[in-house]
Amino acid sequence: MADVEWDNLDQVMAELEAEITDIVRGFTVEVYYHTLKMSPQYFGRYVSNWTYQIGSPDSWLNREFDYEDEDSGYATIHKKGDWPAIESAINHSKGRDSRFKLGDTVFISNNAGHANDIETGRINLRVVNQPGRPLTRAIDRATARYGNDMKAKHALELRAMRIY
């Protein structure tokens, strides 16, 4: 039987908890980023309203992409993955992941008026924005990728993820 050093057990457990916290935080940030990247866009309203919040959903509504010109044909038309609305959502949630602790509940929410219709598939999307349901797909993707077998390289990737 191997000799076990019990004097530093508290330190070892604290280090292990910190490492696991970083990995779980990274998992939630991965889901958030993938949701932003896969969200359909037209004017950018929907994707810019994704928020990352610990403890309770964020009721914020981003007005940055509410265009008065949209009916007159002057507003910019976007597609899934376009950066301006994604950047706006990231800027709003920047640094919120840093307060994450094991046992916290993370809310990834969207308060755009049509958010539920997009997430449940009740809106027909342009081809450049399909397939839709971005949050559900992001959770499914992360679960399939990391759920059953966390490889060391995945753990390193997740530990480094932050909302900057």
N, C-alpha and C positions, 0 to 999 in steps of 0.2 A: 504494500500500500504506500502511495506517495505521501511525502511529508506535506502538510498543509499549513500555511502561515496564516493564522487567524487575526494577527495584530492589525492588519491593514484591510480587513474585510469591509468596513464602512467606506473606506476610500475607493476600493474596487467596485462596490455596489453603486456608489455615487457616479463614478466614471461610466459604468455600464448604463445607468439610467440616463445620463447625459447623451450618450451615444444613441440609445434607443429613441430618446426624445428628438434628436436631430433627424433620425431616419423617418420617424412617423411624421414630423413636421414637413420634411421633404416630400413625403407621399402626398400630403394635402396640397402642397404648393404645385406639385406635378399635375394633380387633378385640376387645380385652378388654371394653370397655364394652358393645359391642353383644352380645357373648356373655352378659354378665350380664343385660342388659335382655330378651333373648329366651329365657332359660332357663326351663323350666317349673318351677312351684313347687306344692307342697302344704303341707308344714310349713316349707319354706325351707332344708332341709338341702342339697339339691343346689346351688342357686345360691350359698349362703353359702360353699361349699367351693371356688369358683373362685379360683385364685391366679395371680399374675403374677410370674415369677421370671427373672432373667438368669443364664445359664450352666448351670443344672441345674433339673430339676423340683422343686417344693416338695412335701414329703411330709406337710405339715400337714393335720390333720383338724379341722375346726371342730365343736365340740360345742355351740355356742350354740343351735342349733335342734334338738337331741335332746330331745324332750319326754317326760317320764314320763307325762304326762296324755293322750298322743295316743290311747291305746286307750280311755280313759274319756270321750272326746268333749269335752275341755276345751281342747285345743290350737287355736290360731288356724289357720285354713285360708287359704292364700294362692293367688294366681294369678300367671302370668307378668307381670313388671314391677313387682310389689309391692316397696316400698322397703326394709323392715327387713333382709332377707337380702342384698340387693344392697349396702346400706350396710356390712354386716358384712364382706363380701368385699373391698370397697374399702378399708376400714380396715385389713385384714390386709396388703394389698399396697401401701398408701400409701407413696409416695416411692421405691419400688423401681425405677421407670422412670428416675429421675434419674441412675443409674449407667450407663445405656445408652451404648455406643460403637458406631460402625460395625464390623460383623463379629461382634458379639455374637449369641448365639442366645437368643431369648426363648421361655420355656416358659409357656404358658397351660394350666394343668392342673387337674384336679378329682379328689379322692380319696374322694368319697362312694362308698359301696359299689355304688350303682346307676348311676354316671356313664356307664360304657361302654354300658350297655343303653339309656340315653336318647340318647346320641350316635349309636349305631348303629341306632336306631329299633326296638329290641326290646321297648319298653314302650309300651303303649297309653296315650296322654295324654288328659286331659280336654280338651274343646273349647277352654276358655279358655287352654290351654297349648300348643296345636298351632301350628306343625307339628313342633317338635322339632329335633334335630340343631343346637343353637345355635352351637357353635364352628365347625362346617363351614359353616354358613350365614353366619356373621360373616366368615369368611375369603373366601368366595365373593363376598359383598357388597362388601367392601373392594377385592378384586381387580377386580371389575367397575367400581367407582366410580373407582378411582385407577390401575388397572393399565396402561392403554395411553396415557393422555393426562392428565397431571397439570396441571390448570389452576392459575393463580396463586392464585385464591381458595381452592382446595383445599389448596394448599401452606401458605397462611397459617393455615387452620383446623387442619391437622395439626401445624404448628409450635407452636401454643398448647395442644395437648392434653397433659395430665398426669394422673397418678393422685394426687388430693388427698385 
